[in-house]
């Protein structure tokens, strides 16, 4: 499961942050690990508009996900880390995507152990040196 999400911190270590604004990420759920890729530009919803390496990797085993029934904000879900007292609100852009994220996150939160994605990387090798033939 992956896609563009906006995230807002509601509680950090049980306290309301002094400043809390929406931050855009491309988020990948791999097993029970969330990978956050920061935005490269102010707009854009395609993968190419986000950084190529994750800024954060977070295991969500033991976390709780909620899907509020709020007609004014049908595209919102909430993710809570009860151990640290952190609460995050996510905005998906549609009710359908909020429900889809909720289902996948709920399964991941209840899993036994974190799994980290194998993030592919490309290695650019220098071109081979021309061979010299002796006649």
Secondary structure, 3 states (H helix, E strand, C coil): CEEEEEEEEEEECCECCCCCCCEEEEEEEECCEEEEEEECCCCCCCHHHECCCCCEEEECCCCEEECCCCHHHCCEEEEEECCCCEEEEEECCCHHHHHHHHHHHHHHHCCCCCCCCCCCCCCCCCCCCCCCCCC
